[in-house]
Amino acid sequence: MPPWALLRLASPQLPIGGYSYSQGLEMAVEQGLVASPDQARRWLQDQLLLNLARFEAPLLLAHCQAAAGGDWPALAELAEQHRASRETRELHLESRQMGYSLGQLLDGLPELDDDTRAWLAGIDQPGLALTWALAARAWQIAPEDALAAWLWGWLENQLAVLMKTLPLGQQAAQRLTSELLPALDQAQRLAASLEPEDWGSAPFGLVLASMAHERQYSRLFRS
């Protein structure tokens, strides 16, 4: 498969609004929990390995596998599980808004097959994991590659948040990327190896930061 579809899915230019959310990182900077490149590296690494790799990523991979196989009942069940797992109002609205935007994009593209288009039309407020999986199906991206694109997009967006709030320079952001690539690889491998009964995380720091961000007086990112 040519790399164009994968690059398209991972691109920050994908018009779904990911750049407008910080997932609590803006508040972590505001509270001084992330005040240096080293603290930023630890925050992002912990999110990757203790949170995303243990629940978000394997759940997203399962979405992509179900969509690739056209298993609509399984995909609907996974989407409900994803919806129920949003711990804060902010995280729920983020998933809903980005899912809606990606769904609208897909509906207007010729690559979406008729069965998928009809099924998506019957889904009320699809989340990002669901529409991401449908985009991977439409663009014929393997589930494992779709997961990699999602992890890369998450990291790139978090670094963009740091460049606006810490502040973090572009060269420092590239150094952080190099330092975090092993964690990115580890997160992808762990996510692919976990059975559903082993999924789960308890990201208390992220949840508290997200809840506080909803009430942050002055902020750059949406809540």
Secondary structure, DSSP 4 states (H G I P E B T S, - for coil): --THHHHHHH-TTSSS-GGG--TTHHHHHHTTSS-SHHHHHHHHHHIIIIIGGGTHHHHHHHHHHHHHTT-HHHHHHHHHHHHHT--SHHHHHHHHHHHHHHHHHHHTSTTS-HHHHHHHHT-SS--HHHHHHHHHHHTT--HHHHHHHHHHHHHHHHHHHHHHHS---HHHHHHHHHHHHHHHHHHHHHHHH--GGG-----HHHHHHHHHHTT-SS-SS--
